[in-house]
């Protein structure tokens, strides 16, 4: 069954995602809706979610144009330099893996989730 990306539109939602990472792995995807590279990465993310998503992971989306403060808070709280597009895997409140740009592929997402 396909998984879905939940839009993060508030700092409260982000806090919930980070808190939930103590029980379930969280994947945060930062997307720029004006960048062609981000569109390519987003398509890879959608392909992953349609074909082989882990049922043990929650998936969140931050659209950087409309949620810059949330994107900045992710960088600050997780200590991961902001990039867009960017995929960040979070466990126990810590970033355990992240990739950006063309390194975000269905294969890299599958491997990261399976290995963490």
N, CA, C and O atoms as a printed pandas DataFrame, in Angstrom:
     atom_number atom_name residue_name chain_id  residue_number  x_coord  y_coord  z_coord
0              1         N          UNK        A               1    0.849   -1.184    0.000
1              2        CA          UNK        A               1    0.000    0.000    0.000
2              3         C          UNK        A               1    0.892    1.243    0.000
3              4         O          UNK        A               1    1.847    1.319    0.773
4              5         N          UNK        A               2    0.588    2.211   -0.856
5              6        CA          UNK        A               2    1.416    3.424   -0.910
6              7         C          UNK        A               2    1.360    4.198    0.407
7              8         O          UNK        A               2    0.326    4.258    1.072
8              9         N          UNK        A               3    2.485    4.777    0.756
9             10        CA          UNK        A               3    2.542    5.662    1.919
10            11         C          UNK        A               3    2.317    7.084    1.425
11            12         O          UNK        A               3    2.383    7.350    0.225
12            13         N          UNK        A               4    2.052    7.998    2.357
13            14        CA          UNK        A               4    1.847    9.385    1.929
14            15         C          UNK        A               4    2.739   10.320    2.717
15            16         O          UNK        A               4    3.149   10.037    3.843
16            17         N          UNK        A               5    3.023   11.437    2.088
17            18        CA          UNK        A               5    3.774   12.512    2.733
18            19         C          UNK        A               5    2.787   13.416    3.462
19            20         O          UNK        A               5    1.785   13.845    2.891
20            21         N          UNK        A               6    3.078   13.698    4.717
21            22        CA          UNK        A               6    2.264   14.627    5.490
22            23         C          UNK        A               6    2.947   15.986    5.469
23            24         O          UNK        A               6    4.117   16.109    5.833
24            25         N          UNK        A               7    2.204   17.013    5.037
25            26        CA          UNK        A               7    2.750   18.377    4.998
26            27         C          UNK        A               7    3.001   18.883    6.405
27            28         O          UNK        A               7    2.115   18.841    7.259
28            29         N          UNK        A               8    4.220   19.362    6.642
29            30        CA          UNK        A               8    4.521   20.030    7.910
30            31         C          UNK        A               8    4.339   21.525    7.690
31            32         O          UNK        A               8    5.058   22.145    6.906
32            33         N          UNK        A               9    3.373   22.088    8.392
33            34        CA          UNK        A               9    3.065   23.497    8.198
34            35         C          UNK        A               9    3.161   24.302    9.493
35            36         O          UNK        A               9    2.880   25.500    9.507
36            37         N          UNK        A              10    3.565   23.630   10.593
37            38        CA          UNK        A              10    3.702   24.358   11.867
38            39         C          UNK        A              10    4.877   23.786   12.657
39            40         O          UNK        A              10    5.275   22.635   12.479
40            41         N          UNK        A              11    5.410   24.623   13.525
41            42        CA          UNK        A              11    6.498   24.168   14.399
42            43         C          UNK        A              11    6.004   23.106   15.380
43            44         O          UNK        A              11    6.775   22.248   15.811
44            45         N          UNK        A              12    4.717   23.164   15.731
45            46        CA          UNK        A              12    4.145   22.148   16.611
46            47         C          UNK        A              12    4.165   20.781   15.928
47            48         O          UNK        A              12    4.491   19.776   16.560
48            49         N          UNK        A              13    3.819   20.742   14.644
49            50        CA          UNK        A              13    3.882   19.475   13.906
50            51         C          UNK        A              13    5.311   18.945   13.866
51            52         O          UNK        A              13    5.533   17.748   14.048
52            53         N          UNK        A              14    6.277   19.820   13.630
53            54        CA          UNK        A              14    7.672   19.395   13.608
54            55         C          UNK        A              14    8.070   18.814   14.964
55            56         O          UNK        A              14    8.745   17.786   15.022
56            57         N          UNK        A              15    7.661   19.458   16.047
57            58        CA          UNK        A              15    7.966   18.937   17.380
58            59         C          UNK        A              15    7.388   17.543   17.569
59            60         O          UNK        A              15    8.029   16.672   18.158
60            61         N          UNK        A              16    6.171   17.334   17.066
61            62        CA          UNK        A              16    5.549   16.003   17.137
62            63         C          UNK        A              16    6.357   14.980   16.356
63            64         O          UNK        A              16    6.590   13.872   16.840
64            65         N          UNK        A              17    6.786   15.339   15.153
65            66        CA          UNK        A              17    7.586   14.427   14.334
66            67         C          UNK        A              17    8.868   14.049   15.073
67            68         O          UNK        A              17    9.233   12.875   15.125
68            69         N          UNK        A              18    9.544   15.034   15.638
69            70        CA          UNK        A              18   10.795   14.756   16.351
70            71         C          UNK        A              18   10.532   13.924   17.600
71            72         O          UNK        A              18   11.316   13.028   17.915
72            73         N          UNK        A              19    9.448   14.201   18.315
73            74        CA          UNK        A              19    9.083   13.383   19.472
74            75         C          UNK        A              19    8.753   11.957   19.047
75            76         O          UNK        A              19    9.166   10.995   19.695
76            77         N          UNK        A              20    8.005   11.829   17.955
77            78        CA          UNK        A              20    7.615   10.505   17.460
78            79         C          UNK        A              20    8.816    9.681   17.012
79            80         O          UNK        A              20    8.743    8.453   16.951
80            81         N          UNK        A              21    9.927   10.360   16.697
81            82        CA          UNK        A              21   11.117    9.628   16.234
82            83         C          UNK        A              21   11.704    8.746   17.333
83            84         O          UNK        A              21   12.569    7.913   17.062
84            85         N          UNK        A              22   11.241    8.923   18.573
85            86        CA          UNK        A              22   11.674    8.043   19.656
86            87         C          UNK        A              22   10.981    6.684   19.586
87            88         O          UNK        A              22   11.466    5.713   20.166
88            89         N          UNK        A              23    9.851    6.608   18.882
89            90        CA          UNK        A              23    9.138    5.338   18.718
90            91         C          UNK        A              23    9.208    4.802   17.288
91            92         O          UNK        A              23    9.304    3.593   17.078
92            93         N          UNK        A              24    9.162    5.695   16.319
93            94        CA          UNK        A              24    9.143    5.303   14.899
94            95         C          UNK        A              24   10.116    6.174   14.125
95            96         O          UNK        A              24   10.252    7.367   14.397
96            97         N          UNK        A              25   10.782    5.573   13.172
97            98        CA          UNK        A              25   11.670    6.327   12.297
98            99         C          UNK        A              25   10.845    7.335   11.507
99           100         O          UNK        A              25    9.726    7.044   11.085
100          101         N          UNK        A              26   11.414    8.533   11.312
101          102        CA          UNK        A              26   10.755    9.615   10.570
102          103         C          UNK        A              26   11.622    9.984    9.367
103          104         O          UNK        A              26   12.845   10.067    9.484
104          105         N          UNK        A              27   11.001   10.203    8.225
105          106        CA          UNK        A              27   11.732   10.705    7.071
106          107         C          UNK        A              27   11.150   12.065    6.715
107          108         O          UNK        A              27    9.957   12.191    6.439
108          109         N          UNK        A              28   12.006   13.081    6.725
109          110        CA          UNK        A              28   11.591   14.445    6.383
110          111         C          UNK        A              28   12.157   14.771    5.007
111          112         O          UNK        A              28   13.356   14.637    4.764
112          113         N          UNK        A              29   11.272   15.201    4.113
113          114        CA          UNK        A              29   11.696   15.573    2.761
114          115         C          UNK        A              29   11.464   17.068    2.574
115          116         O          UNK        A              29   10.332   17.544    2.663
116          117         N          UNK        A              30   12.545   17.806    2.313
117          118        CA          UNK        A              30   12.443   19.242    2.030
118          119         C          UNK        A              30   12.372   19.413    0.516
119          120         O          UNK        A              30   13.196   18.874   -0.224
120          121         N          UNK        A              31   11.383   20.164    0.074
121          122        CA          UNK        A              31   11.127   20.321   -1.357
122          123         C          UNK        A              31   10.984   21.798   -1.720
123          124         O          UNK        A              31   10.315   22.565   -1.028
124          125         N          UNK        A              32   11.627   22.170   -2.813
125          126        CA          UNK        A              32   11.438   23.502   -3.388
126          127         C          UNK        A              32   10.554   23.350   -4.622
127          128         O          UNK        A              32   10.915   22.647   -5.565
128          129         N          UNK        A              33    9.402   24.006   -4.613
129          130        CA          UNK        A              33    8.500   23.852   -5.760
130          131         C          UNK        A              33    8.883   24.720   -6.955
131          132         O          UNK        A              33    8.123   24.813   -7.919
132          133         N          UNK        A              34   10.056   25.357   -6.904
133          134        CA          UNK        A              34   10.514   26.139   -8.060
134          135         C          UNK        A              34   11.804   25.594   -8.661
135          136         O          UNK        A              34   12.331   26.171   -9.612
136          137         N          UNK        A              35   12.317   24.494   -8.122
137          138        CA          UNK        A              35   13.624   23.970   -8.547
138          139         C          UNK        A              35   13.461   22.670   -9.326
139          140         O          UNK        A              35   12.861   21.721   -8.820
140          141         N          UNK        A              36   13.988   22.610  -10.554
141          142        CA          UNK        A              36   13.868   21.379  -11.348
142          143         C          UNK        A              36   14.577   20.176  -10.710
143          144         O          UNK        A              36   14.113   19.044  -10.851
144          145         N          UNK        A              37   15.682   20.410  -10.020
145          146        CA          UNK        A              37   16.367   19.298   -9.349
146          147         C          UNK        A              37   15.470   18.763   -8.231
147          148         O          UNK        A              37   15.371   17.552   -8.035
148          149         N          UNK        A              38   14.830   19.657   -7.514
149          150        CA          UNK        A              38   13.916   19.242   -6.449
150          151         C          UNK        A              38   12.736   18.459   -7.020
151          152         O          UNK        A              38   12.272   17.498   -6.406
152          153         N          UNK        A              39   12.257   18.863   -8.178
153          154        CA          UNK        A              39   11.167   18.124   -8.830
154          155         C          UNK        A              39   11.602   16.702   -9.132
155          156         O          UNK        A              39   10.831   15.762   -8.934
156          157         N          UNK        A              40   12.826   16.533   -9.610
157          158        CA          UNK        A              40   13.357   15.190   -9.892
158          159         C          UNK        A              40   13.428   14.371   -8.606
159          160         O          UNK        A              40   13.014   13.211   -8.587
160          161         N          UNK        A              41   13.945   14.961   -7.536
161          162        CA          UNK        A              41   14.046   14.255   -6.252
162          163         C          UNK        A              41   12.651   13.929   -5.711
163          164         O          UNK        A              41   12.435   12.853   -5.153
164          165         N          UNK        A              42   11.723   14.845   -5.874
165          166        CA          UNK        A              42   10.345   14.621   -5.413
166          167         C          UNK        A              42    9.722   13.440   -6.151
167          168         O          UNK        A              42    9.016   12.630   -5.550
168          169         N          UNK        A              43    9.983   13.345   -7.442
169          170        CA          UNK        A              43    9.476   12.200   -8.219
170          171         C          UNK        A              43   10.085   10.894   -7.722
171          172         O          UNK        A              43    9.403    9.871   -7.668
172          173         N          UNK        A              44   11.366   10.923   -7.359
173          174        CA          UNK        A              44   12.003    9.730   -6.785
174          175         C          UNK        A              44   11.353    9.367   -5.450
175          176         O          UNK        A              44   11.115    8.193   -5.167
176          177         N          UNK        A              45   11.071   10.369   -4.644
177          178        CA          UNK        A              45   10.411   10.151   -3.358
178          179         C          UNK        A              45    9.029    9.550   -3.573
179          180         O          UNK        A              45    8.658    8.593   -2.892
180          181         N          UNK        A              46    8.264   10.098   -4.509
181          182        CA          UNK        A              46    6.929    9.575   -4.810
182          183         C          UNK        A              46    7.004    8.137   -5.316
183          184         O          UNK        A              46    6.174    7.302   -4.956
184          185         N          UNK        A              47    7.985    7.857   -6.139
185          186        CA          UNK        A              47    8.171    6.501   -6.648
186          187         C          UNK        A              47    8.445    5.538   -5.497
187          188         O          UNK        A              47    7.882    4.444   -5.445
188          189         N          UNK        A              48    9.312    5.952   -4.580
189          190        CA          UNK        A              48    9.589    5.137   -3.391
190          191         C          UNK        A              48    8.288    4.888   -2.614
191          192         O          UNK        A              48    7.992    3.751   -2.245
192          193         N          UNK        A              49    7.528    5.935   -2.372
193          194        CA          UNK        A              49    6.301    5.814   -1.584
194          195         C          UNK        A              49    5.255    4.944   -2.274
195          196         O          UNK        A              49    4.458    4.289   -1.602
196          197         N          UNK        A              50    5.246    4.930   -3.603
197          198        CA          UNK        A              50    4.280    4.125   -4.355
198          199         C          UNK        A              50    4.681    2.652   -4.428
199          200         O          UNK        A              50    3.823    1.771   -4.478
200          201         N          UNK        A              51    6.000    2.390   -4.433
201          202        CA          UNK        A              51    6.464    1.041   -4.751
202          203         C          UNK        A              51    7.000    0.229   -3.586
203          204         O          UNK        A              51    6.751   -0.975   -3.512
204          205         N          UNK        A              52    7.725    0.853   -2.683
205          206        CA          UNK        A              52    8.400    0.029   -1.677
206          207         C          UNK        A              52    8.527    0.698   -0.313
207          208         O          UNK        A              52    9.559    0.548    0.341
208          209         N          UNK        A              53    7.507    1.432    0.135
209          210        CA          UNK        A              53    7.694    2.153    1.391
210          211         C          UNK        A              53    7.728    1.224    2.600
211          212         O          UNK        A              53    7.005    0.229    2.653
212          213         N          UNK        A              54    8.563    1.555    3.553
213          214        CA          UNK        A              54    8.571    0.839    4.819
214          215         C          UNK        A              54    7.337    1.255    5.614
215          216         O          UNK        A              54    7.006    2.439    5.695
216          217         N          UNK        A              55    6.662    0.270    6.198
217          218        CA          UNK        A              55    5.502    0.569    7.030
218          219         C          UNK        A              55    5.918    1.039    8.423
219          220         O          UNK        A              55    5.076    1.423    9.234
220          221         N          UNK        A              56    7.234    1.004    8.695
221          222        CA          UNK        A              56    7.746    1.383   10.011
222          223         C          UNK        A              56    8.253    2.819   10.048
223          224         O          UNK        A              56    8.914    3.222   11.005
224          225         N          UNK        A              57    7.947    3.582    9.021
225          226        CA          UNK        A              57    8.451    4.950    8.896
226          227         C          UNK        A              57    7.275    5.890    8.635
227          228         O          UNK        A              57    6.343    5.547    7.909
228          229         N          UNK        A              58    7.332    7.079    9.237
229          230        CA          UNK        A              58    6.391    8.149    8.916
230          231         C          UNK        A              58    7.104    9.121    7.984
231          232         O          UNK        A              58    8.297    9.378    8.150
232          233         N          UNK        A              59    6.387    9.658    7.012
233          234        CA          UNK        A              59    6.973   10.495    5.965
234          235         C          UNK        A              59    6.369   11.894    6.015
235          236         O          UNK        A              59    5.150   12.059    6.004
236          237         N          UNK        A              60    7.249   12.904    6.070
237          238        CA          UNK        A              60    6.805   14.292    6.155
238          239         C          UNK        A              60    7.413   15.119    5.032
239          240         O          UNK        A              60    8.505   14.824    4.546
240          241         N          UNK        A              61    6.693   16.155    4.629
241          242        CA          UNK        A              61    7.109   17.055    3.555
242          243         C          UNK        A              61    7.160   18.476    4.080
243          244         O          UNK        A              61    6.232   18.946    4.738
244          245         N          UNK        A              62    8.267   19.157    3.777
245          246        CA          UNK        A              62    8.379   20.588    4.038
246          247         C          UNK        A              62    8.579   21.281    2.698
247          248         O          UNK        A              62    9.582   21.047    2.023
248          249         N          UNK        A              63    7.643   22.123    2.310
249          250        CA          UNK        A              63    7.806   22.939    1.111
250          251         C          UNK        A              63    8.497   24.220    1.559
251          252         O          UNK        A              63    7.915   25.038    2.271
252          253         N          UNK        A              64    9.746   24.383    1.131
253          254        CA          UNK        A              64   10.567   25.458    1.708
254          255         C          UNK        A              64   10.017   26.854    1.420
255          256         O          UNK        A              64   10.239   27.767    2.216
256          257         N          UNK        A              65    9.315   27.045    0.319
257          258        CA          UNK        A              65    8.775   28.375    0.017
258          259         C          UNK        A              65    7.686   28.795    1.004
259          260         O          UNK        A              65    7.540   29.980    1.301
260          261         N          UNK        A              66    6.933   27.836    1.504
261          262        CA          UNK        A              66    5.807   28.175    2.376
262          263         C          UNK        A              66    6.078   27.839    3.842
263          264         O          UNK        A              66    5.279   28.183    4.712
264          265         N          UNK        A              67    7.184   27.178    4.119
265          266        CA          UNK        A              67    7.478   26.775    5.500
266          267         C          UNK        A              67    8.966   26.960    5.811
267          268         O          UNK        A              67    9.618   26.068    6.353
268          269         N          UNK        A              68    9.479   28.122    5.459
269          270        CA          UNK        A              68   10.909   28.401    5.668
270          271         C          UNK        A              68   11.295   28.276    7.141
271          272         O          UNK        A              68   12.357   27.743    7.463
272          273         N          UNK        A              69   10.435   28.764    8.032
273          274        CA          UNK        A              69   10.751   28.693    9.466
274          275         C          UNK        A              69   10.868   27.240    9.936
275          276         O          UNK        A              69   11.708   26.929   10.780
276          277         N          UNK        A              70   10.047   26.369    9.405
277          278        CA          UNK        A              70   10.097   24.956    9.783
278          279         C          UNK        A              70   11.364   24.320    9.217
279          280         O          UNK        A              70   12.033   23.542    9.896
280          281         N          UNK        A              71   11.684   24.655    7.979
281          282        CA          UNK        A              71   12.911   24.163    7.363
282          283         C          UNK        A              71   14.138   24.591    8.162
283          284         O          UNK        A              71   15.040   23.789    8.405
284          285         N          UNK        A              72   14.166   25.855    8.568
285          286        CA          UNK        A              72   15.283   26.368    9.370
286          287         C          UNK        A              72   15.363   25.674   10.728
287          288         O          UNK        A              72   16.454   25.410   11.233
288          289         N          UNK        A              73   14.207   25.382   11.312
289          290        CA          UNK        A              73   14.172   24.714   12.618
290          291         C          UNK        A              73   14.705   23.280   12.507
291          292         O          UNK        A              73   15.377   22.800   13.419
292          293         N          UNK        A              74   14.411   22.603   11.405
293          294        CA          UNK        A              74   14.952   21.254   11.171
294          295         C          UNK        A              74   16.475   21.323   11.157
295          296         O          UNK        A              74   17.147   20.518   11.801
296          297         N          UNK        A              75   17.010   22.286   10.423
297          298        CA          UNK        A              75   18.470   22.439   10.349
298          299         C          UNK        A              75   19.054   22.693   11.733
299          300         O          UNK        A              75   20.072   22.103   12.095
300          301         N          UNK        A              76   18.422   23.562   12.505
301          302        CA          UNK        A              76   18.923   23.914   13.832
302          303         C          UNK        A              76   18.823   22.734   14.806
303          304         O          UNK        A              76   19.785   22.423   15.507
304          305         N          UNK        A              77   17.668   22.088   14.847
305          306        CA          UNK        A              77   17.453   21.014   15.830
306          307         C          UNK        A              77   18.248   19.764   15.505
307          308         O          UNK        A              77   18.715   19.075   16.412
308          309         N          UNK        A              78   18.412   19.459   14.211
309          310        CA          UNK        A              78   19.083   18.214   13.834
310          311         C          UNK        A              78   20.552   18.422   13.480
311          312         O          UNK        A              78   21.287   17.453   13.287
312          313         N          UNK        A              79   20.980   19.672   13.394
313          314        CA          UNK        A              79   22.370   19.941   13.067
314          315         C          UNK        A              79   22.744   19.535   11.650
315          316         O          UNK        A              79   23.888   19.169   11.380
316          317         N          UNK        A              80   21.775   19.602   10.754
317          318        CA          UNK        A              80   21.997   19.247    9.352
318          319         C          UNK        A              80   21.893   20.524    8.526
319          320         O          UNK        A              80   20.857   21.190    8.532
320          321         N          UNK        A              81   22.956   20.863    7.821
321          322        CA          UNK        A              81   22.958   22.068    7.000
322          323         C          UNK        A              81   21.808   22.000    5.998
323          324         O          UNK        A              81   21.626   20.985    5.326
324          325         N          UNK        A              82   21.032   23.078    5.899
325          326        CA          UNK        A              82   19.883   23.119    4.992
326          327         C          UNK        A              82   20.318   22.980    3.541
327          328         O          UNK        A              82   21.239   23.653    3.078
328          329         N          UNK        A              83   19.632   22.094    2.842
329          330        CA          UNK        A              83   19.728   22.009    1.390
330          331         C          UNK        A              83   18.321   21.755    0.877
331          332         O          UNK        A              83   17.430   21.369    1.633
332          333         N          UNK        A              84   18.139   21.973   -0.387
333          334        CA          UNK        A              84   16.844   21.717   -0.997
334          335         C          UNK        A              84   17.073   21.303   -2.442
335          336         O          UNK        A              84   17.684   22.041   -3.216
336          337         N          UNK        A              85   16.588   20.134   -2.802
337          338        CA          UNK        A              85   15.851   19.160   -2.004
338          339         C          UNK        A              85   16.763   18.450   -1.013
339          340         O          UNK        A              85   17.984   18.417   -1.161
340          341         N          UNK        A              86   16.118   17.884    0.005
341          342        CA          UNK        A              86   16.878   17.163    1.024
342          343         C          UNK        A              86   15.974   16.121    1.670
343          344         O          UNK        A              86   14.799   16.373    1.936
344          345         N          UNK        A              87   16.547   14.949    1.916
345          346        CA          UNK        A              87   15.855   13.889    2.654
346          347         C          UNK        A              87   16.659   13.620    3.916
347          348         O          UNK        A              87   17.874   13.433    3.860
348          349         N          UNK        A              88   15.970   13.602    5.060
349          350        CA          UNK        A              88   16.620   13.399    6.360
350          351         C          UNK        A              88   15.882   12.285    7.095
351          352         O          UNK        A              88   14.669   12.351    7.293
352          353         N          UNK        A              89   16.627   11.272    7.491
353          354        CA          UNK        A              89   16.074   10.174    8.283
354          355         C          UNK        A              89   16.366   10.464    9.750
355          356         O          UNK        A              89   17.508   10.739   10.120
356          357         N          UNK        A              90   15.326   10.402   10.587
357          358        CA          UNK        A              90   15.443   10.790   11.996
358          359         C          UNK        A              90   15.022    9.626   12.891
359          360         O          UNK        A              90   13.947    9.049   12.731
360          361         N          UNK        A              91   15.909    9.298   13.844
361          362        CA          UNK        A              91   15.609    8.307   14.879
362          363         C          UNK        A              91   16.047    8.883   16.214
363          364         O          UNK        A              91   17.123    9.470   16.328
364          365         N          UNK        A              92   15.199    8.709   17.224
365          366        CA          UNK        A              92   15.520    9.176   18.575
366          367         C          UNK        A              92   15.972   10.637   18.593
367          368         O          UNK        A              92   16.901   11.003   19.312
368          369         N          UNK        A              93   15.297   11.466   17.788
369          370        CA          UNK        A              93   15.588   12.891   17.771
370          371         C          UNK        A              93   16.885   13.281   17.086
371          372         O          UNK        A              93   17.316   14.430   17.182
372          373         N          UNK        A              94   17.517   12.329   16.391
373          374        CA          UNK        A              94   18.806   12.582   15.739
374          375         C          UNK        A              94   18.716   12.269   14.244
375          376         O          UNK        A              94   18.044   11.320   13.841
376          377         N          UNK        A              95   19.388   13.063   13.443
377          378        CA          UNK        A              95   19.505   12.740   12.015
378          379         C          UNK        A              95   20.506   11.591   11.882
379          380         O          UNK        A              95   21.661   11.723   12.287
380          381         N          UNK        A              96   20.067   10.468   11.317
381          382        CA          UNK        A              96   20.950    9.310   11.153
382          383         C          UNK        A              96   21.412    9.152    9.704
383          384         O          UNK        A              96   22.309    8.359    9.415
384          385         N          UNK        A              97   20.792    9.915    8.793
385          386        CA          UNK        A              97   21.144    9.852    7.366
386          387         C          UNK        A              97   20.533   11.068    6.708
387          388         O          UNK        A              97   19.433   11.490    7.067
388          389         N          UNK        A              98   21.246   11.636    5.742
389          390        CA          UNK        A              98   20.625   12.669    4.911
390          391         C          UNK        A              98   21.326   12.732    3.568
391          392         O          UNK        A              98   22.525   12.477    3.457
392          393         N          UNK        A              99   20.563   13.072    2.568
393          394        CA          UNK        A              99   21.069   13.237    1.202
394          395         C          UNK        A              99   20.351   14.428    0.581
395          396         O          UNK        A              99   19.288   14.853    1.033
396          397         N          UNK        A             100   20.976   14.947   -0.474
397          398        CA          UNK        A             100   20.342   16.071   -1.167
398          399         C          UNK        A             100   20.505   15.908   -2.673
399          400         O          UNK        A             100   21.268   15.073   -3.158
400          401         N          UNK        A             101   19.765   16.733   -3.382
401          402        CA          UNK        A             101   19.831   16.837   -4.830
402          403         C          UNK        A             101   19.699   15.477   -5.511
403          404         O          UNK        A             101   18.794   14.711   -5.180
404          405         N          UNK        A             102   20.592   15.164   -6.460
405          406        CA          UNK        A             102   20.454   13.938   -7.250
406          407         C          UNK        A             102   20.799   12.673   -6.464
407          408         O          UNK        A             102   20.636   11.567   -6.980
408          409         N          UNK        A             103   21.277   12.820   -5.219
409          410        CA          UNK        A             103   21.537   11.641   -4.382
410          411         C          UNK        A             103   20.247   11.092   -3.769
411          412         O          UNK        A             103   20.260   10.030   -3.147
412          413         N          UNK        A             104   19.139   11.806   -3.941
413          414        CA          UNK        A             104   17.852   11.315   -3.455
414          415         C          UNK        A             104   17.223   10.489   -4.571
415          416         O          UNK        A             104   16.704   11.023   -5.552
416          417         N          UNK        A             105   17.286    9.175   -4.392
417          418        CA          UNK        A             105   16.710    8.255   -5.374
418          419         C          UNK        A             105   15.876    7.217   -4.638
419          420         O          UNK        A             105   16.003    7.044   -3.426
420          421         N          UNK        A             106   15.031    6.536   -5.382
421          422        CA          UNK        A             106   14.246    5.461   -4.783
422          423         C          UNK        A             106   15.186    4.452   -4.132
423          424         O          UNK        A             106   14.910    3.966   -3.035
424          425         N          UNK        A             107   16.297    4.134   -4.802
425          426        CA          UNK        A             107   17.258    3.175   -4.273
426          427         C          UNK        A             107   17.933    3.693   -3.000
427          428         O          UNK        A             107   18.046    2.953   -2.023
428          429         N          UNK        A             108   18.385    4.960   -2.996
429          430        CA          UNK        A             108   19.071    5.482   -1.808
430          431         C          UNK        A             108   18.130    5.561   -0.612
431          432         O          UNK        A             108   18.547    5.320    0.520
432          433         N          UNK        A             109   16.862    5.895   -0.854
433          434        CA          UNK        A             109   15.875    5.943    0.227
434          435         C          UNK        A             109   15.628    4.548    0.802
435          436         O          UNK        A             109   15.578    4.367    2.019
436          437         N          UNK        A             110   15.477    3.573   -0.085
437          438        CA          UNK        A             110   15.258    2.184    0.362
438          439         C          UNK        A             110   16.429    1.695    1.181
439          440         O          UNK        A             110   16.243    1.122    2.254
440          441         N          UNK        A             111   17.657    1.918    0.678
441          442        CA          UNK        A             111   18.847    1.461    1.383
442          443         C          UNK        A             111   19.001    2.145    2.735
443          444         O          UNK        A             111   19.326    1.490    3.725
444          445         N          UNK        A             112   18.772    3.448    2.788
445          446        CA          UNK        A             112   18.909    4.189    4.045
446          447         C          UNK        A             112   17.930    3.681    5.091
447          448         O          UNK        A             112   18.291    3.476    6.250
448          449         N          UNK        A             113   16.697    3.482    4.672
449          450        CA          UNK        A             113   15.674    3.026    5.613
450          451         C          UNK        A             113   15.961    1.593    6.053
451          452         O          UNK        A             113   15.807    1.272    7.232
452          453         N          UNK        A             114   16.368    0.739    5.144
453          454        CA          UNK        A             114   16.673   -0.648    5.493
454          455         C          UNK        A             114   17.899   -0.758    6.391
455          456         O          UNK        A             114   17.976   -1.665    7.219
456          457         N          UNK        A             115   18.861    0.154    6.239
457          458        CA          UNK        A             115   20.111    0.092    6.996
458          459         C          UNK        A             115   20.061    0.839    8.316
459          460         O          UNK        A             115   20.993    0.742    9.114
460          461         N          UNK        A             116   18.998    1.575    8.558
461          462        CA          UNK        A             116   18.893    2.340    9.798
462          463         C          UNK        A             116   17.666    1.921   10.584
463          464         O          UNK        A             116   17.410    2.457   11.662
